[in-house]
Amino acid sequence: MAVMRAMRGTAYADDHFEPEGMLDPQFQRRIRGHLEQVDYTSFAANLEVFGQGLGQATHQNFQRLALAAAKARARWVTRALELTVSAPSTEQANELTALRHAYEELSEAYEALRRLVERGYITFQPADQTPGAAA
């Protein structure tokens, strides 16, 4: 079972049945080959979808997302400090939750854009190559 978990890269609940063939190195190589095909299919789909939809990310894209996330975090933390003067009401706690959620979503969007570039789904255009950038 540990072999399958290692091949999957996750820690799912143990399977109750594993074929004896799982111990055979040739069988394991064949399974890894199948999984590589599955992974490539996913890569190709992402490359097509994001290549058409976004095409490339610029330094400005990252800068805007990073700035928006920083501002959202500042609003969240500032509001939390304001609310610690007394016990926050349920409405105030809900407001704080919404502010944290906004920060987390923007942070996740930044990380998602970074992963798109890292995995090669879209290209990155550095600041010095952005049209209109100072030379």
N, C-alpha and C positions, 0 to 999 in steps of 0.2 A: 504494500500500500504506500509506503514511503516513496517508492520509485515513481508511482503515478503522481503523487503530490509534488515531488521534485520536478517532474516533467511539466506539470501544470503551472508550477510557480505559485500555488495558492495552498491554503490550509482548509480545504473543505472537509466535511464530515467523512469519516472512513467509509469506503465502499465495503459492502458485505461480501462481494464476490469479485475475485480477480482471476482471470484465466492463467493457467500454468505457463502459458506462452510469455507472460510478462517477464519471466526470469531469463528468457532467451535473448541474448544480445542482438541477434539478427532481427527479431521481432521488435525490440526496442528501437533499433535504427529505422525500421520501416514506419513505426508510429511517429517518431520524430520527423521523418520526412513528410508524413501526412500533415502533421501539425505545422510544419514550415509552410506547406502549401496553403493551409488555412490562414496563417498569419500573413502571408503574401497577398492573399485575396483581400483581407481587411486593409492592408497597406494600399493596395491598388485602388480600392473603393474610396478610401480617405483622400488619396492623392487626386483622384478625379473630382470628387465633390469640393474639396477645399481649393484645389487649383482653379476650378471654374468660379467658385464663389468669392474667394479672397484674393487668390493669385499671389500676392506678396504682402509682407508686413514691413512697415517702415519704422524708422527710429521714432517718428512722431506717434505712430500707433502705440508703441510701448510706453512712450512718455505720457501720453494722455491717460492710458489705463493705470499706470503707476501713480500718477497725480490724483486721479479720481479715487483710487483705493486709499491713498494716504489721507485725502480729505475726508472720506467716509469714516476711516478709523479715528481721525481726530474728532469728528462729530460724535461718534459713539462714545469714546473715552471721556470727552468733555462733558457730555450729557450724563454719563455715569457718575462722574465726580459731582456734578450739580445735584444729582438725586441722592447722594450719600449724606446730604445735610440732615435729612430725616428719612424715615422708612418710605420707600417709593410705593405708590399706589399700584394697583393692578394695571391701570391704564398707563402709568409711567413705565412700569416693567415691560409692558407690551411695546411701548415706544422704543425702549432700549433694545428690545429683541429685534425690532424692525431695523434699527440703525446698525446693529451687529450683522444682521442678515445682508444688508446692502454692502457693508464692508467685505464680508466673506464672498459674496457673489462677484464683486469687482476683482478681488484677489484671485479667485478661481478663474475668472476670465483672462486675467493676465497670465496665469500659469498655463492655461489652455493654449493661448496664443504662442507662448514660449515653446510648448510641446509641439505645436504644429510646425514651427521652424526647426526645432531639434530633430524631428522625425523626417523632415524633408517634404512635408505635405505642401508647404508654401515656402517661398524664398524670402530672404530678409534683405532689405535695402538699407545699408548703413546711412547715417546722417550725412556723411560727406558725399554720398552719391544720390541724395534726394534732390529732385529738380528744384532749383531756386536756392539751394544751400550755398552758404558763403564758402568760397574756396580758400 
